[in-house]
């Protein structure tokens, strides 16, 4: 667990969990695009890639610690599921444009 104040500081922020399913074996990339409070319209992204996967999975993204304290809360986000190089699904927050 987070014992010290520094440990707690490094874990503070926004966490995102996305559940997804692929029916046929594919190379899959889950990409979270997001905008933070202090960066205004600047979009950042995190990606996690899976090789030859099939079935139901969970992907977790974190915007925590210094990234969170320096740039602020995540104000808008979009998550895309890319299978074999093509976007096959998307989920977005209400504020994403």
MODELLER restraints for C-alpha pairs under 7 A, 6 or more apart:
rsr = mdl.restraints
at = mdl.atoms
rsr.add(forms.Gaussian(group=physical.xy_distance, feature=features.Distance(at['CA:2:A'], at['CA:8:A']), mean=5.29, stdev=0.5))
rsr.add(forms.Gaussian(group=physical.xy_distance, feature=features.Distance(at['CA:9:A'], at['CA:65:A']), mean=5.79, stdev=0.5))
rsr.add(forms.Gaussian(group=physical.xy_distance, feature=features.Distance(at['CA:10:A'], at['CA:64:A']), mean=6.40, stdev=0.5))
rsr.add(forms.Gaussian(group=physical.xy_distance, feature=features.Distance(at['CA:10:A'], at['CA:65:A']), mean=3.97, stdev=0.5))
rsr.add(forms.Gaussian(group=physical.xy_distance, feature=features.Distance(at['CA:11:A'], at['CA:64:A']), mean=5.75, stdev=0.5))
rsr.add(forms.Gaussian(group=physical.xy_distance, feature=features.Distance(at['CA:11:A'], at['CA:65:A']), mean=5.69, stdev=0.5))
rsr.add(forms.Gaussian(group=physical.xy_distance, feature=features.Distance(at['CA:12:A'], at['CA:64:A']), mean=5.43, stdev=0.5))
rsr.add(forms.Gaussian(group=physical.xy_distance, feature=features.Distance(at['CA:12:A'], at['CA:65:A']), mean=5.68, stdev=0.5))
rsr.add(forms.Gaussian(group=physical.xy_distance, feature=features.Distance(at['CA:13:A'], at['CA:63:A']), mean=5.78, stdev=0.5))
rsr.add(forms.Gaussian(group=physical.xy_distance, feature=features.Distance(at['CA:13:A'], at['CA:64:A']), mean=4.18, stdev=0.5))
rsr.add(forms.Gaussian(group=physical.xy_distance, feature=features.Distance(at['CA:13:A'], at['CA:65:A']), mean=6.41, stdev=0.5))
rsr.add(forms.Gaussian(group=physical.xy_distance, feature=features.Distance(at['CA:13:A'], at['CA:68:A']), mean=5.56, stdev=0.5))
rsr.add(forms.Gaussian(group=physical.xy_distance, feature=features.Distance(at['CA:14:A'], at['CA:62:A']), mean=5.95, stdev=0.5))
rsr.add(forms.Gaussian(group=physical.xy_distance, feature=features.Distance(at['CA:14:A'], at['CA:63:A']), mean=5.18, stdev=0.5))
rsr.add(forms.Gaussian(group=physical.xy_distance, feature=features.Distance(at['CA:14:A'], at['CA:64:A']), mean=6.07, stdev=0.5))
rsr.add(forms.Gaussian(group=physical.xy_distance, feature=features.Distance(at['CA:14:A'], at['CA:74:A']), mean=6.99, stdev=0.5))
rsr.add(forms.Gaussian(group=physical.xy_distance, feature=features.Distance(at['CA:15:A'], at['CA:61:A']), mean=5.91, stdev=0.5))
rsr.add(forms.Gaussian(group=physical.xy_distance, feature=features.Distance(at['CA:15:A'], at['CA:62:A']), mean=4.63, stdev=0.5))
rsr.add(forms.Gaussian(group=physical.xy_distance, feature=features.Distance(at['CA:15:A'], at['CA:63:A']), mean=6.41, stdev=0.5))
rsr.add(forms.Gaussian(group=physical.xy_distance, feature=features.Distance(at['CA:16:A'], at['CA:60:A']), mean=5.59, stdev=0.5))
rsr.add(forms.Gaussian(group=physical.xy_distance, feature=features.Distance(at['CA:16:A'], at['CA:61:A']), mean=5.08, stdev=0.5))
rsr.add(forms.Gaussian(group=physical.xy_distance, feature=features.Distance(at['CA:16:A'], at['CA:62:A']), mean=6.31, stdev=0.5))
rsr.add(forms.Gaussian(group=physical.xy_distance, feature=features.Distance(at['CA:17:A'], at['CA:58:A']), mean=6.68, stdev=0.5))
rsr.add(forms.Gaussian(group=physical.xy_distance, feature=features.Distance(at['CA:17:A'], at['CA:59:A']), mean=5.69, stdev=0.5))
rsr.add(forms.Gaussian(group=physical.xy_distance, feature=features.Distance(at['CA:17:A'], at['CA:60:A']), mean=4.49, stdev=0.5))
rsr.add(forms.Gaussian(group=physical.xy_distance, feature=features.Distance(at['CA:17:A'], at['CA:61:A']), mean=6.50, stdev=0.5))
rsr.add(forms.Gaussian(group=physical.xy_distance, feature=features.Distance(at['CA:18:A'], at['CA:58:A']), mean=5.57, stdev=0.5))
rsr.add(forms.Gaussian(group=physical.xy_distance, feature=features.Distance(at['CA:18:A'], at['CA:59:A']), mean=5.23, stdev=0.5))
rsr.add(forms.Gaussian(group=physical.xy_distance, feature=features.Distance(at['CA:18:A'], at['CA:60:A']), mean=6.44, stdev=0.5))
rsr.add(forms.Gaussian(group=physical.xy_distance, feature=features.Distance(at['CA:19:A'], at['CA:57:A']), mean=5.70, stdev=0.5))
rsr.add(forms.Gaussian(group=physical.xy_distance, feature=features.Distance(at['CA:19:A'], at['CA:58:A']), mean=4.42, stdev=0.5))
rsr.add(forms.Gaussian(group=physical.xy_distance, feature=features.Distance(at['CA:19:A'], at['CA:59:A']), mean=6.47, stdev=0.5))
rsr.add(forms.Gaussian(group=physical.xy_distance, feature=features.Distance(at['CA:20:A'], at['CA:56:A']), mean=5.67, stdev=0.5))
rsr.add(forms.Gaussian(group=physical.xy_distance, feature=features.Distance(at['CA:20:A'], at['CA:57:A']), mean=5.44, stdev=0.5))
rsr.add(forms.Gaussian(group=physical.xy_distance, feature=features.Distance(at['CA:20:A'], at['CA:58:A']), mean=6.39, stdev=0.5))
rsr.add(forms.Gaussian(group=physical.xy_distance, feature=features.Distance(at['CA:21:A'], at['CA:55:A']), mean=5.24, stdev=0.5))
rsr.add(forms.Gaussian(group=physical.xy_distance, feature=features.Distance(at['CA:21:A'], at['CA:56:A']), mean=4.22, stdev=0.5))
rsr.add(forms.Gaussian(group=physical.xy_distance, feature=features.Distance(at['CA:21:A'], at['CA:57:A']), mean=6.19, stdev=0.5))
rsr.add(forms.Gaussian(group=physical.xy_distance, feature=features.Distance(at['CA:22:A'], at['CA:54:A']), mean=5.13, stdev=0.5))
rsr.add(forms.Gaussian(group=physical.xy_distance, feature=features.Distance(at['CA:22:A'], at['CA:55:A']), mean=5.19, stdev=0.5))
rsr.add(forms.Gaussian(group=physical.xy_distance, feature=features.Distance(at['CA:22:A'], at['CA:56:A']), mean=6.64, stdev=0.5))
rsr.add(forms.Gaussian(group=physical.xy_distance, feature=features.Distance(at['CA:23:A'], at['CA:54:A']), mean=5.91, stdev=0.5))
rsr.add(forms.Gaussian(group=physical.xy_distance, feature=features.Distance(at['CA:23:A'], at['CA:55:A']), mean=5.93, stdev=0.5))
rsr.add(forms.Gaussian(group=physical.xy_distance, feature=features.Distance(at['CA:24:A'], at['CA:54:A']), mean=5.77, stdev=0.5))
rsr.add(forms.Gaussian(group=physical.xy_distance, feature=features.Distance(at['CA:25:A'], at['CA:52:A']), mean=5.45, stdev=0.5))
rsr.add(forms.Gaussian(group=physical.xy_distance, feature=features.Distance(at['CA:25:A'], at['CA:53:A']), mean=5.16, stdev=0.5))
rsr.add(forms.Gaussian(group=physical.xy_distance, feature=features.Distance(at['CA:25:A'], at['CA:54:A']), mean=4.68, stdev=0.5))
rsr.add(forms.Gaussian(group=physical.xy_distance, feature=features.Distance(at['CA:26:A'], at['CA:51:A']), mean=6.87, stdev=0.5))
rsr.add(forms.Gaussian(group=physical.xy_distance, feature=features.Distance(at['CA:26:A'], at['CA:52:A']), mean=4.86, stdev=0.5))
rsr.add(forms.Gaussian(group=physical.xy_distance, feature=features.Distance(at['CA:26:A'], at['CA:53:A']), mean=5.54, stdev=0.5))
rsr.add(forms.Gaussian(group=physical.xy_distance, feature=features.Distance(at['CA:26:A'], at['CA:54:A']), mean=6.73, stdev=0.5))
rsr.add(forms.Gaussian(group=physical.xy_distance, feature=features.Distance(at['CA:26:A'], at['CA:83:A']), mean=6.02, stdev=0.5))
rsr.add(forms.Gaussian(group=physical.xy_distance, feature=features.Distance(at['CA:26:A'], at['CA:84:A']), mean=6.00, stdev=0.5))
rsr.add(forms.Gaussian(group=physical.xy_distance, feature=features.Distance(at['CA:27:A'], at['CA:50:A']), mean=5.83, stdev=0.5))
rsr.add(forms.Gaussian(group=physical.xy_distance, feature=features.Distance(at['CA:27:A'], at['CA:51:A']), mean=4.51, stdev=0.5))
rsr.add(forms.Gaussian(group=physical.xy_distance, feature=features.Distance(at['CA:27:A'], at['CA:52:A']), mean=5.00, stdev=0.5))
rsr.add(forms.Gaussian(group=physical.xy_distance, feature=features.Distance(at['CA:27:A'], at['CA:53:A']), mean=6.41, stdev=0.5))
rsr.add(forms.Gaussian(group=physical.xy_distance, feature=features.Distance(at['CA:27:A'], at['CA:83:A']), mean=5.71, stdev=0.5))
rsr.add(forms.Gaussian(group=physical.xy_distance, feature=features.Distance(at['CA:27:A'], at['CA:84:A']), mean=5.29, stdev=0.5))
rsr.add(forms.Gaussian(group=physical.xy_distance, feature=features.Distance(at['CA:28:A'], at['CA:49:A']), mean=5.74, stdev=0.5))
rsr.add(forms.Gaussian(group=physical.xy_distance, feature=features.Distance(at['CA:28:A'], at['CA:50:A']), mean=5.14, stdev=0.5))
rsr.add(forms.Gaussian(group=physical.xy_distance, feature=features.Distance(at['CA:28:A'], at['CA:51:A']), mean=6.42, stdev=0.5))
rsr.add(forms.Gaussian(group=physical.xy_distance, feature=features.Distance(at['CA:28:A'], at['CA:82:A']), mean=5.51, stdev=0.5))
rsr.add(forms.Gaussian(group=physical.xy_distance, feature=features.Distance(at['CA:28:A'], at['CA:83:A']), mean=4.49, stdev=0.5))
rsr.add(forms.Gaussian(group=physical.xy_distance, feature=features.Distance(at['CA:28:A'], at['CA:84:A']), mean=6.37, stdev=0.5))
rsr.add(forms.Gaussian(group=physical.xy_distance, feature=features.Distance(at['CA:29:A'], at['CA:47:A']), mean=6.59, stdev=0.5))
rsr.add(forms.Gaussian(group=physical.xy_distance, feature=features.Distance(at['CA:29:A'], at['CA:48:A']), mean=5.66, stdev=0.5))
rsr.add(forms.Gaussian(group=physical.xy_distance, feature=features.Distance(at['CA:29:A'], at['CA:49:A']), mean=4.24, stdev=0.5))
rsr.add(forms.Gaussian(group=physical.xy_distance, feature=features.Distance(at['CA:29:A'], at['CA:50:A']), mean=6.20, stdev=0.5))
rsr.add(forms.Gaussian(group=physical.xy_distance, feature=features.Distance(at['CA:29:A'], at['CA:81:A']), mean=6.03, stdev=0.5))
rsr.add(forms.Gaussian(group=physical.xy_distance, feature=features.Distance(at['CA:29:A'], at['CA:82:A']), mean=5.02, stdev=0.5))
rsr.add(forms.Gaussian(group=physical.xy_distance, feature=features.Distance(at['CA:29:A'], at['CA:83:A']), mean=6.55, stdev=0.5))
rsr.add(forms.Gaussian(group=physical.xy_distance, feature=features.Distance(at['CA:30:A'], at['CA:47:A']), mean=5.67, stdev=0.5))
rsr.add(forms.Gaussian(group=physical.xy_distance, feature=features.Distance(at['CA:30:A'], at['CA:48:A']), mean=5.42, stdev=0.5))
rsr.add(forms.Gaussian(group=physical.xy_distance, feature=features.Distance(at['CA:30:A'], at['CA:49:A']), mean=6.41, stdev=0.5))
rsr.add(forms.Gaussian(group=physical.xy_distance, feature=features.Distance(at['CA:30:A'], at['CA:80:A']), mean=5.90, stdev=0.5))
rsr.add(forms.Gaussian(group=physical.xy_distance, feature=features.Distance(at['CA:30:A'], at['CA:81:A']), mean=4.81, stdev=0.5))
rsr.add(forms.Gaussian(group=physical.xy_distance, feature=features.Distance(at['CA:30:A'], at['CA:82:A']), mean=6.27, stdev=0.5))
rsr.add(forms.Gaussian(group=physical.xy_distance, feature=features.Distance(at['CA:31:A'], at['CA:45:A']), mean=6.73, stdev=0.5))
rsr.add(forms.Gaussian(group=physical.xy_distance, feature=features.Distance(at['CA:31:A'], at['CA:46:A']), mean=5.72, stdev=0.5))
rsr.add(forms.Gaussian(group=physical.xy_distance, feature=features.Distance(at['CA:31:A'], at['CA:47:A']), mean=4.36, stdev=0.5))
rsr.add(forms.Gaussian(group=physical.xy_distance, feature=features.Distance(at['CA:31:A'], at['CA:48:A']), mean=6.60, stdev=0.5))
rsr.add(forms.Gaussian(group=physical.xy_distance, feature=features.Distance(at['CA:31:A'], at['CA:79:A']), mean=5.57, stdev=0.5))
rsr.add(forms.Gaussian(group=physical.xy_distance, feature=features.Distance(at['CA:31:A'], at['CA:80:A']), mean=5.34, stdev=0.5))
rsr.add(forms.Gaussian(group=physical.xy_distance, feature=features.Distance(at['CA:31:A'], at['CA:81:A']), mean=6.62, stdev=0.5))
rsr.add(forms.Gaussian(group=physical.xy_distance, feature=features.Distance(at['CA:32:A'], at['CA:45:A']), mean=5.44, stdev=0.5))
rsr.add(forms.Gaussian(group=physical.xy_distance, feature=features.Distance(at['CA:32:A'], at['CA:46:A']), mean=5.31, stdev=0.5))
rsr.add(forms.Gaussian(group=physical.xy_distance, feature=features.Distance(at['CA:32:A'], at['CA:47:A']), mean=6.39, stdev=0.5))
rsr.add(forms.Gaussian(group=physical.xy_distance, feature=features.Distance(at['CA:32:A'], at['CA:77:A']), mean=6.95, stdev=0.5))
rsr.add(forms.Gaussian(group=physical.xy_distance, feature=features.Distance(at['CA:32:A'], at['CA:78:A']), mean=5.84, stdev=0.5))
rsr.add(forms.Gaussian(group=physical.xy_distance, feature=features.Distance(at['CA:32:A'], at['CA:79:A']), mean=4.43, stdev=0.5))
rsr.add(forms.Gaussian(group=physical.xy_distance, feature=features.Distance(at['CA:32:A'], at['CA:80:A']), mean=6.65, stdev=0.5))
rsr.add(forms.Gaussian(group=physical.xy_distance, feature=features.Distance(at['CA:33:A'], at['CA:43:A']), mean=6.48, stdev=0.5))
rsr.add(forms.Gaussian(group=physical.xy_distance, feature=features.Distance(at['CA:33:A'], at['CA:44:A']), mean=5.62, stdev=0.5))
rsr.add(forms.Gaussian(group=physical.xy_distance, feature=features.Distance(at['CA:33:A'], at['CA:45:A']), mean=4.26, stdev=0.5))
rsr.add(forms.Gaussian(group=physical.xy_distance, feature=features.Distance(at['CA:33:A'], at['CA:46:A']), mean=6.66, stdev=0.5))
rsr.add(forms.Gaussian(group=physical.xy_distance, feature=features.Distance(at['CA:33:A'], at['CA:77:A']), mean=5.58, stdev=0.5))
rsr.add(forms.Gaussian(group=physical.xy_distance, feature=features.Distance(at['CA:33:A'], at['CA:78:A']), mean=5.23, stdev=0.5))
rsr.add(forms.Gaussian(group=physical.xy_distance, feature=features.Distance(at['CA:33:A'], at['CA:79:A']), mean=6.21, stdev=0.5))
rsr.add(forms.Gaussian(group=physical.xy_distance, feature=features.Distance(at['CA:34:A'], at['CA:43:A']), mean=5.54, stdev=0.5))
rsr.add(forms.Gaussian(group=physical.xy_distance, feature=features.Distance(at['CA:34:A'], at['CA:44:A']), mean=5.41, stdev=0.5))
rsr.add(forms.Gaussian(group=physical.xy_distance, feature=features.Distance(at['CA:34:A'], at['CA:45:A']), mean=6.18, stdev=0.5))
rsr.add(forms.Gaussian(group=physical.xy_distance, feature=features.Distance(at['CA:34:A'], at['CA:74:A']), mean=6.56, stdev=0.5))
rsr.add(forms.Gaussian(group=physical.xy_distance, feature=features.Distance(at['CA:34:A'], at['CA:76:A']), mean=5.70, stdev=0.5))
rsr.add(forms.Gaussian(group=physical.xy_distance, feature=features.Distance(at['CA:34:A'], at['CA:77:A']), mean=4.16, stdev=0.5))
rsr.add(forms.Gaussian(group=physical.xy_distance, feature=features.Distance(at['CA:34:A'], at['CA:78:A']), mean=6.37, stdev=0.5))
rsr.add(forms.Gaussian(group=physical.xy_distance, feature=features.Distance(at['CA:35:A'], at['CA:41:A']), mean=6.43, stdev=0.5))
rsr.add(forms.Gaussian(group=physical.xy_distance, feature=features.Distance(at['CA:35:A'], at['CA:42:A']), mean=6.14, stdev=0.5))
rsr.add(forms.Gaussian(group=physical.xy_distance, feature=features.Distance(at['CA:35:A'], at['CA:43:A']), mean=4.98, stdev=0.5))
rsr.add(forms.Gaussian(group=physical.xy_distance, feature=features.Distance(at['CA:35:A'], at['CA:44:A']), mean=6.34, stdev=0.5))
rsr.add(forms.Gaussian(group=physical.xy_distance, feature=features.Distance(at['CA:35:A'], at['CA:74:A']), mean=5.74, stdev=0.5))
rsr.add(forms.Gaussian(group=physical.xy_distance, feature=features.Distance(at['CA:35:A'], at['CA:75:A']), mean=5.81, stdev=0.5))
rsr.add(forms.Gaussian(group=physical.xy_distance, feature=features.Distance(at['CA:35:A'], at['CA:76:A']), mean=5.41, stdev=0.5))
rsr.add(forms.Gaussian(group=physical.xy_distance, feature=features.Distance(at['CA:35:A'], at['CA:77:A']), mean=6.42, stdev=0.5))
rsr.add(forms.Gaussian(group=physical.xy_distance, feature=features.Distance(at['CA:36:A'], at['CA:71:A']), mean=6.01, stdev=0.5))
rsr.add(forms.Gaussian(group=physical.xy_distance, feature=features.Distance(at['CA:36:A'], at['CA:72:A']), mean=5.56, stdev=0.5))
rsr.add(forms.Gaussian(group=physical.xy_distance, feature=features.Distance(at['CA:36:A'], at['CA:73:A']), mean=5.42, stdev=0.5))
rsr.add(forms.Gaussian(group=physical.xy_distance, feature=features.Distance(at['CA:36:A'], at['CA:74:A']), mean=4.33, stdev=0.5))
rsr.add(forms.Gaussian(group=physical.xy_distance, feature=features.Distance(at['CA:36:A'], at['CA:75:A']), mean=5.42, stdev=0.5))
rsr.add(forms.Gaussian(group=physical.xy_distance, feature=features.Distance(at['CA:37:A'], at['CA:71:A']), mean=6.42, stdev=0.5))
rsr.add(forms.Gaussian(group=physical.xy_distance, feature=features.Distance(at['CA:37:A'], at['CA:72:A']), mean=4.81, stdev=0.5))
rsr.add(forms.Gaussian(group=physical.xy_distance, feature=features.Distance(at['CA:37:A'], at['CA:73:A']), mean=5.38, stdev=0.5))
rsr.add(forms.Gaussian(group=physical.xy_distance, feature=features.Distance(at['CA:37:A'], at['CA:74:A']), mean=6.20, stdev=0.5))
rsr.add(forms.Gaussian(group=physical.xy_distance, feature=features.Distance(at['CA:37:A'], at['CA:75:A']), mean=5.82, stdev=0.5))
rsr.add(forms.Gaussian(group=physical.xy_distance, feature=features.Distance(at['CA:38:A'], at['CA:71:A']), mean=4.98, stdev=0.5))
rsr.add(forms.Gaussian(group=physical.xy_distance, feature=features.Distance(at['CA:38:A'], at['CA:72:A']), mean=5.47, stdev=0.5))
rsr.add(forms.Gaussian(group=physical.xy_distance, feature=features.Distance(at['CA:39:A'], at['CA:71:A']), mean=6.21, stdev=0.5))
rsr.add(forms.Gaussian(group=physical.xy_distance, feature=features.Distance(at['CA:76:A'], at['CA:93:A']), mean=5.81, stdev=0.5))
rsr.add(forms.Gaussian(group=physical.xy_distance, feature=features.Distance(at['CA:76:A'], at['CA:95:A']), mean=5.27, stdev=0.5))
rsr.add(forms.Gaussian(group=physical.xy_distance, feature=features.Distance(at['CA:76:A'], at['CA:96:A']), mean=5.08, stdev=0.5))
rsr.add(forms.Gaussian(group=physical.xy_distance, feature=features.Distance(at['CA:77:A'], at['CA:92:A']), mean=5.78, stdev=0.5))
rsr.add(forms.Gaussian(group=physical.xy_distance, feature=features.Distance(at['CA:77:A'], at['CA:93:A']), mean=5.46, stdev=0.5))
rsr.add(forms.Gaussian(group=physical.xy_distance, feature=features.Distance(at['CA:77:A'], at['CA:96:A']), mean=5.87, stdev=0.5))
rsr.add(forms.Gaussian(group=physical.xy_distance, feature=features.Distance(at['CA:78:A'], at['CA:91:A']), mean=5.78, stdev=0.5))
rsr.add(forms.Gaussian(group=physical.xy_distance, feature=features.Distance(at['CA:78:A'], at['CA:92:A']), mean=4.10, stdev=0.5))
rsr.add(forms.Gaussian(group=physical.xy_distance, feature=features.Distance(at['CA:78:A'], at['CA:93:A']), mean=6.30, stdev=0.5))
rsr.add(forms.Gaussian(group=physical.xy_distance, feature=features.Distance(at['CA:78:A'], at['CA:96:A']), mean=6.74, stdev=0.5))
rsr.add(forms.Gaussian(group=physical.xy_distance, feature=features.Distance(at['CA:79:A'], at['CA:90:A']), mean=5.66, stdev=0.5))
rsr.add(forms.Gaussian(group=physical.xy_distance, feature=features.Distance(at['CA:79:A'], at['CA:91:A']), mean=5.26, stdev=0.5))
rsr.add(forms.Gaussian(group=physical.xy_distance, feature=features.Distance(at['CA:79:A'], at['CA:92:A']), mean=6.13, stdev=0.5))
rsr.add(forms.Gaussian(group=physical.xy_distance, feature=features.Distance(at['CA:80:A'], at['CA:87:A']), mean=6.58, stdev=0.5))
rsr.add(forms.Gaussian(group=physical.xy_distance, feature=features.Distance(at['CA:80:A'], at['CA:89:A']), mean=5.74, stdev=0.5))
rsr.add(forms.Gaussian(group=physical.xy_distance, feature=features.Distance(at['CA:80:A'], at['CA:90:A']), mean=4.42, stdev=0.5))
rsr.add(forms.Gaussian(group=physical.xy_distance, feature=features.Distance(at['CA:80:A'], at['CA:91:A']), mean=6.56, stdev=0.5))
rsr.add(forms.Gaussian(group=physical.xy_distance, feature=features.Distance(at['CA:81:A'], at['CA:87:A']), mean=5.74, stdev=0.5))
rsr.add(forms.Gaussian(group=physical.xy_distance, feature=features.Distance(at['CA:81:A'], at['CA:88:A']), mean=5.79, stdev=0.5))
rsr.add(forms.Gaussian(group=physical.xy_distance, feature=features.Distance(at['CA:81:A'], at['CA:89:A']), mean=5.08, stdev=0.5))
rsr.add(forms.Gaussian(group=physical.xy_distance, feature=features.Distance(at['CA:81:A'], at['CA:90:A']), mean=6.27, stdev=0.5))
rsr.add(forms.Gaussian(group=physical.xy_distance, feature=features.Distance(at['CA:82:A'], at['CA:88:A']), mean=5.77, stdev=0.5))
